[in-house]
Amino acid sequence: MTTEELPRSLADLEQSVLDQIDAESVIAFHRELVRVPSVNPPGDVREAVALCDRVMRGNGFSTILVGDLDEMPNLIATYGNADGPTLCFNAHLDVVPIGERSAWTYDPFGAEIHDGRVYGRGAGDDKASVAAQVMAGLALASSGIPLRGNLVVNEVADEEVGGEHGAGFVVGEGYITPEWVIVGEQTLNRVAVGEKGSAGTEVTVHGRTAHGALPWEGANAIEAMAEVIVALRRELWPQLQTRTHEFFHPSSASINLLEGGVKANVVPDRASFFVDRRIVPGEAPDECVAEIDRIAQAVVASIPGITVEVRPAYPGRASMPSAVDDPLVQAMLSANERLGLSTEPTGFSMGTDGRFFAEAGYPTIIYGPGDPKLAHIPDEWVGIEEILAATRAYAIAAVRLIGDYAQLVG
């Protein structure tokens, strides 16, 4: 349905909410969040959570803080009709370390504005999404429009180091049981129907030590490891490029960690490497590990004294995108249509807290302001107009999913 075909009542409800979004207040709140150094590790988000809690609790939301660590509280702010369906906004308050301060032109926690951009660690990842979600929620509440459901704004800790104390805790303990989830991450305000899965794999090669001057007396695990790596690049990597999905980059693998050696004059009896395996819908994590194992075993079979062990580095997870015709996806696409933004669905290559919700069976999408290429780098930034557009888009999507407009159409 195009914007021109929408029932007038729906357009009116949306506009009532949009009228409550004040651009200066949105950006001021975002900058206030960026100035809070919620770096992970150590992951202390108490000040950032308190800021969100104070703003929402004072403007119509009921709020609670939950968590299993004192320094990692998670906000659950609720507004609306508890008897109806629940829409959850989720984003994270923790940020990665700044790295070398000398690499930054701007103060990492200064939230300086230059040329229409806000600079700072977490400006995009992920405090732009947090600010947009909080301010969209406040606009919904202050508009006073009728709702058939309720909105839960869930701003969490710990995403940058796995999420177990953040969204993982919230979902695992059953604090939120939503019909739909919008996870805020940097998608350039495009609608990502899901994220890639992962099958991180650890490969350990075992050999036999000997004096470095007598290498023939040993079995060199590092040299054997190199053979395995070459075989993977020649045999498996090209196959991955053919495994595609309409919304995602191809399946991929990257060897990102190496370990091995005893001493400079000792033939190594052990070496290992980590394969960062990112998978598309249709690939099974266990099989992804198994195909690495098959290639590795074939390589070492011809090297005397060498064995290899291949195992998952952590529990794998499949990619589980939401269907394009799901009401959640359609609501977000329609919001973008109204705002003149992209209406082409896409996928998200990075891992997000969305996996916790998707694995629990809740339809989940990823959407937010900022470019993912700018995350985790010096002089991270996000465009002011991107934040404002996301705030409006979140608000419109909320109206379409939990607004009580059906009674007004007739």
C-alpha positions as CSV (number, residue, x, y, z in Angstrom):
1,M,0.0,0.0,0.0
2,T,1.4,3.4,-1.0
3,T,1.3,6.5,1.2
4,E,-1.4,8.0,-1.0
5,E,-3.6,4.9,-0.4
6,L,-3.4,4.9,3.4
7,P,-6.6,5.5,5.3
8,R,-6.6,9.1,6.4
9,S,-6.9,8.0,10.1
10,L,-3.6,6.2,10.0
11,A,-1.8,9.1,8.4
12,D,-3.3,11.4,11.0
13,L,-2.2,9.2,13.9
14,E,1.3,9.0,12.5
15,Q,1.5,12.8,12.1
16,S,0.3,13.3,15.6
17,V,3.3,11.3,16.8
18,L,5.8,12.9,14.4
19,D,4.7,16.3,15.6
20,Q,6.0,15.4,19.0
21,I,9.5,14.8,17.8
22,D,11.7,17.9,18.5
23,A,14.9,17.7,16.5
24,E,17.0,19.7,19.0
25,S,15.9,17.5,21.9
26,V,16.7,14.4,20.0
27,I,20.3,15.5,19.2
28,A,20.8,17.0,22.7
29,F,19.9,13.6,24.2
30,H,22.1,11.7,21.8
31,R,25.1,13.9,22.6
32,E,24.5,13.5,26.3
33,L,24.6,9.7,25.9
34,V,27.8,9.9,23.8
35,R,29.5,11.9,26.6
36,V,29.0,8.9,29.0
37,P,32.1,6.6,28.6
38,S,30.3,3.3,28.8
39,V,33.3,1.3,27.5
40,N,33.2,-2.4,27.4
41,P,35.3,-3.9,28.9
42,P,34.7,-3.2,31.8
43,G,31.1,-2.7,30.6
44,D,29.7,-0.4,33.3
45,V,26.6,1.2,31.8
46,R,25.0,2.4,35.0
47,E,25.3,6.1,34.2
48,A,24.0,5.7,30.6
49,V,21.1,3.5,31.8
50,A,20.2,6.0,34.5
51,L,20.0,8.7,31.9
52,C,17.5,6.8,29.7
53,D,15.6,5.7,32.8
54,R,15.2,9.2,34.1
55,V,13.9,10.5,30.7
56,M,11.4,7.8,30.2
57,R,10.1,7.4,33.7
58,G,9.3,11.1,33.8
59,N,7.3,11.0,30.6
60,G,4.7,8.3,30.8
61,F,6.7,5.1,30.8
62,S,6.9,2.6,33.6
63,T,10.4,1.4,34.0
64,I,12.4,-1.4,35.7
65,L,16.1,-2.2,35.7
66,V,17.1,-5.8,35.5
67,G,20.4,-7.7,35.3
68,D,22.7,-10.3,36.8
69,L,25.6,-7.8,37.4
70,D,25.4,-4.6,39.3
71,E,27.4,-2.7,36.7
72,M,25.3,-4.0,33.8
73,P,21.7,-3.1,34.4
74,N,19.3,-3.3,31.5
75,L,16.3,-0.9,31.1
76,I,12.8,-2.2,30.3
77,A,10.5,0.8,29.8
78,T,6.9,0.1,29.0
79,Y,4.0,2.2,27.7
80,G,0.6,1.5,26.2
81,N,-2.1,-1.2,26.3
82,A,-0.7,-4.3,28.1
83,D,-3.7,-6.4,26.8
84,G,-2.5,-6.1,23.2
85,P,0.6,-7.1,21.2
86,T,4.0,-5.9,22.3
87,L,6.5,-4.2,20.1
88,C,10.1,-4.1,21.5
89,F,12.8,-1.6,20.6
90,N,16.2,-2.9,21.6
91,A,19.7,-1.3,21.4
92,H,22.8,-1.3,23.4
93,L,24.5,1.2,25.6
94,D,28.0,-0.2,25.9
95,V,30.7,0.8,23.5
96,V,34.1,-0.5,22.4
97,P,37.4,1.0,23.8
98,I,38.7,4.1,21.9
99,G,42.1,2.5,21.1
100,E,45.0,5.0,20.7
101,R,43.8,8.5,21.7
102,S,46.4,10.0,19.3
103,A,44.4,8.5,16.4
104,W,41.4,10.7,17.1
105,T,41.0,14.2,15.8
106,Y,38.0,14.8,18.1
107,D,37.4,14.1,21.8
108,P,36.1,10.5,21.8
109,F,33.6,11.4,24.5
110,G,33.1,15.1,23.5
111,A,30.1,14.5,21.2
112,E,31.3,17.4,19.0
113,I,29.3,18.5,16.0
114,H,31.1,19.2,12.7
115,D,29.5,19.5,9.3
116,G,26.2,17.9,10.4
117,R,27.9,15.0,12.1
118,V,28.2,14.0,15.8
119,Y,31.6,12.6,16.6
120,G,32.5,10.2,19.4
121,R,32.9,6.6,20.5
122,G,29.4,5.1,20.3
123,A,28.0,8.1,18.3
124,G,26.8,5.5,15.8
125,D,27.4,2.2,17.5
126,D,25.0,2.2,19.2
127,K,23.9,5.4,20.9
128,A,22.3,6.8,17.8
129,S,19.9,3.9,17.8
130,V,19.4,4.3,21.6
131,A,18.6,8.0,21.3
132,A,16.3,7.5,18.3
133,Q,14.3,4.7,20.0
134,V,14.0,6.5,23.3
135,M,12.8,9.7,21.6
136,A,10.4,7.9,19.3
137,G,8.9,6.2,22.4
138,L,8.5,9.5,24.2
139,A,6.9,11.0,21.1
140,L,4.4,8.1,21.0
141,A,3.6,8.6,24.7
142,S,3.2,12.4,24.5
143,S,1.0,12.2,21.4
144,G,-1.7,10.4,23.4
145,I,-2.9,8.5,20.4
146,P,-5.0,5.3,21.1
147,L,-3.0,2.1,21.2
148,R,-4.1,-1.5,20.8
149,G,-0.8,-2.8,22.1
150,N,2.3,-1.6,24.1
151,L,5.8,-0.5,23.4
152,V,8.8,-1.8,25.4
153,V,12.0,0.2,25.0
154,N,14.8,-2.1,26.0
155,E,18.3,-0.5,26.2
156,V,20.9,-3.0,27.3
157,A,24.4,-3.7,28.4
158,D,27.1,-6.1,27.2
159,E,26.4,-6.4,23.5
160,E,30.0,-5.6,22.6
161,V,31.4,-8.7,24.4
162,G,28.6,-11.2,23.7
163,G,25.4,-9.9,25.2
164,E,24.9,-12.7,27.8
165,H,24.5,-10.1,30.6
166,G,22.4,-7.8,28.4
167,A,19.8,-9.0,25.9
168,G,20.7,-12.6,26.5
169,F,19.8,-12.2,30.2
170,V,16.6,-10.2,29.4
171,V,15.3,-12.8,26.9
172,G,16.5,-15.8,28.8
173,E,14.8,-14.8,32.0
174,G,11.5,-14.0,30.1
175,Y,11.3,-10.3,31.0
176,I,10.1,-9.5,27.5
177,T,7.8,-11.7,25.4
178,P,7.2,-9.5,22.3
179,E,5.3,-10.1,19.1
180,W,7.9,-8.0,17.2
181,V,11.4,-6.7,17.9
182,I,13.3,-3.9,16.2
183,V,17.0,-4.1,17.1
184,G,18.8,-0.8,16.6
185,E,22.2,-1.1,14.8
186,Q,23.9,0.8,12.0
187,T,22.0,-0.1,8.8
188,L,22.0,3.3,7.1
189,N,18.3,3.3,8.0
190,R,17.7,0.4,5.7
191,V,15.4,-2.5,6.8
192,A,17.6,-5.6,7.6
193,V,15.4,-8.7,7.8
194,G,18.0,-10.5,9.9
195,E,21.7,-11.1,10.4
196,K,24.2,-13.6,9.3
197,G,24.7,-16.7,11.5
198,S,28.1,-17.8,12.8
199,A,30.1,-21.0,13.1
200,G,33.4,-20.0,14.7
201,T,35.8,-22.9,14.4
202,E,39.0,-23.7,16.3
203,V,41.6,-25.9,14.5
204,T,44.4,-27.4,16.6
205,V,47.3,-29.2,15.0
206,H,49.4,-31.6,17.1
207,G,53.0,-32.7,16.3
208,R,56.1,-33.7,18.1
209,T,58.9,-31.6,19.6
210,A,62.5,-31.8,18.7
211,H,65.6,-29.6,18.9
212,G,65.5,-26.9,16.3
213,A,68.8,-28.1,14.9
214,L,67.3,-31.5,14.3
215,P,63.9,-30.8,12.7
216,W,63.7,-34.2,11.1
217,E,63.4,-35.7,14.6
218,G,60.1,-33.9,15.2
219,A,56.8,-33.2,13.5
220,N,56.3,-29.4,13.0
221,A,52.8,-28.4,14.0
222,I,53.2,-24.9,12.6
223,E,54.3,-26.1,9.2
224,A,51.4,-28.6,9.1
225,M,49.0,-25.8,10.2
226,A,50.2,-23.7,7.2
227,E,49.3,-26.6,4.9
228,V,45.8,-26.8,6.3
229,I,45.3,-23.1,5.9
230,V,46.4,-23.2,2.3
231,A,44.1,-26.1,1.6
232,L,41.1,-24.3,3.2
233,R,41.8,-21.2,1.0
234,R,42.1,-23.2,-2.1
235,E,39.2,-25.7,-1.6
236,L,36.7,-24.1,0.7
237,W,36.9,-20.4,0.3
238,P,35.8,-20.5,-3.4
239,Q,32.9,-22.6,-2.5
240,L,31.7,-20.0,0.1
241,Q,31.5,-17.4,-2.6
242,T,28.8,-19.4,-4.4
243,R,26.7,-19.7,-1.2
244,T,24.5,-16.6,-1.5
245,H,21.2,-15.2,-0.3
246,E,19.2,-12.4,-1.8
247,F,19.6,-10.2,1.3
248,F,23.1,-11.0,2.4
249,H,26.7,-10.9,1.2
250,P,28.0,-14.4,0.4
251,S,29.0,-16.9,3.1
252,S,32.5,-16.1,4.3
253,A,35.4,-17.3,6.4
254,S,38.5,-15.5,7.7
255,I,41.4,-16.8,9.7
256,N,41.8,-14.2,12.4
257,L,43.9,-15.7,15.2
258,L,47.0,-17.9,15.2
259,E,48.9,-19.5,18.1
260,G,51.8,-21.8,18.2
261,G,55.4,-22.5,19.1
262,V,57.3,-23.3,22.3
263,K,60.7,-21.5,21.9
264,A,62.8,-20.2,19.0
265,N,65.0,-23.3,19.0
266,V,62.3,-26.0,19.5
267,V,60.2,-27.7,16.8
268,P,56.6,-26.9,17.8
269,D,54.3,-29.7,18.8
270,R,51.2,-27.6,18.8
271,A,49.6,-24.9,16.7
272,S,46.1,-23.6,16.4
273,F,44.1,-21.1,14.5
274,F,40.6,-19.6,14.6
275,V,38.3,-19.5,11.6
276,D,35.7,-16.7,11.8
277,R,32.9,-18.4,9.8
278,R,29.9,-16.2,8.9
279,I,27.0,-18.1,7.4
280,V,23.9,-17.3,5.3
281,P,20.4,-18.8,5.6
282,G,20.4,-22.4,4.7
283,E,23.8,-23.2,6.2
284,A,24.0,-25.3,9.3
285,P,26.7,-24.4,11.9
286,D,27.6,-28.1,12.6
287,E,28.1,-28.8,8.9
288,C,30.2,-25.7,8.5
289,V,32.6,-27.1,11.2
290,A,32.5,-30.6,9.7
291,E,33.6,-29.4,6.2
292,I,36.6,-27.7,7.7
293,D,37.4,-30.9,9.6
294,R,37.2,-33.0,6.4
295,I,39.7,-30.8,4.6
296,A,42.0,-30.6,7.6
297,Q,42.0,-34.4,8.1
298,A,42.8,-35.0,4.5
299,V,45.8,-32.7,4.6
300,V,47.4,-34.1,7.8
301,A,46.8,-37.7,6.7
302,S,49.9,-37.4,4.4
303,I,52.1,-35.7,7.0
304,P,53.9,-38.2,9.3
305,G,53.5,-37.5,13.1
306,I,50.8,-34.9,12.7
307,T,47.1,-35.1,13.9
308,V,44.5,-32.4,13.8
309,E,41.5,-31.6,16.0
310,V,38.6,-29.4,14.7
311,R,35.8,-28.2,17.0
312,P,33.3,-25.3,17.4
313,A,34.9,-22.4,19.2
314,Y,31.5,-21.5,20.7
315,P,27.9,-22.6,20.0
316,G,27.1,-21.9,16.4
317,R,23.9,-20.1,15.4
318,A,22.0,-20.2,12.1
319,S,20.8,-17.2,10.3
320,M,17.1,-16.8,10.8
321,P,15.8,-13.8,8.9
322,S,12.2,-12.6,9.2
323,A,9.9,-13.1,6.2
324,V,9.5,-10.0,4.0
325,D,5.7,-10.3,4.3
326,D,5.8,-10.3,8.1
327,P,3.9,-7.3,9.5
328,L,7.0,-6.1,11.2
329,V,9.0,-5.9,8.0
330,Q,6.1,-4.3,6.2
331,A,5.6,-1.7,8.9
332,M,9.2,-0.7,8.8
333,L,9.3,-0.6,5.0
334,S,6.2,1.5,5.0
335,A,7.7,3.9,7.4
336,N,10.7,4.3,5.1
337,E,8.4,4.8,2.2
338,R,6.6,7.7,4.0
339,L,10.0,9.3,4.8
340,G,11.5,8.8,1.3
341,L,14.1,6.3,2.5
342,S,15.1,2.9,1.1
343,T,12.2,0.4,0.6
344,E,14.5,-2.5,-0.4
345,P,15.0,-5.1,2.3
346,T,18.6,-6.1,3.1
347,G,20.5,-8.2,5.5
348,F,23.1,-7.4,8.2
349,S,26.5,-8.9,8.1
350,M,27.6,-8.3,11.7
351,G,26.3,-10.1,14.8
352,T,23.7,-8.3,17.0
353,D,21.6,-8.8,20.0
354,G,18.8,-9.7,17.6
355,R,20.0,-13.3,17.7
356,F,18.7,-13.7,21.2
357,F,15.2,-12.6,20.2
358,A,15.2,-14.5,16.9
359,E,16.3,-17.8,18.5
360,A,13.5,-17.4,21.0
361,G,11.0,-17.3,18.1
362,Y,10.3,-13.5,18.1
363,P,10.1,-11.9,14.6
364,T,13.2,-9.6,14.6
365,I,14.6,-7.0,12.2
366,I,17.6,-4.7,12.5
367,Y,17.3,-1.0,11.7
368,G,19.1,2.1,12.7
369,P,21.1,5.2,11.8
370,G,24.8,5.2,10.9
371,D,27.1,3.3,8.6
372,P,28.5,0.0,10.0
373,K,31.8,0.7,8.4
374,L,32.3,3.6,10.8
375,A,31.8,1.5,13.9
376,H,34.8,0.8,16.2
377,I,37.1,3.2,14.3
378,P,38.8,6.5,15.4
379,D,36.6,9.6,14.8
380,E,33.4,7.5,14.7
381,W,30.5,9.6,13.6
382,V,26.9,9.6,12.7
383,G,24.9,12.1,10.7
384,I,22.4,14.3,12.5
385,E,19.8,13.8,9.8
386,E,20.3,10.1,10.0
387,I,19.4,10.1,13.7
388,L,16.3,12.3,13.1
389,A,15.1,10.1,10.2
390,A,15.5,6.9,12.4
391,T,13.5,8.6,15.2
392,R,10.7,9.3,12.8
393,A,10.9,5.8,11.2
394,Y,10.7,4.0,14.6
395,A,7.8,6.2,15.6
396,I,5.8,5.5,12.4
397,A,6.5,1.7,12.7
398,A,5.2,1.8,16.2
399,V,2.0,3.4,15.1
400,R,1.5,0.9,12.3
401,L,2.1,-2.1,14.6
402,I,0.4,-1.1,17.9
403,G,-1.6,2.0,17.0
404,D,-5.4,1.6,17.4
405,Y,-6.4,3.0,14.0
406,A,-8.7,0.3,12.7
407,Q,-11.7,1.6,14.6
408,L,-11.2,5.0,12.9
409,V,-11.2,3.7,9.4
410,G,-14.8,2.8,9.0
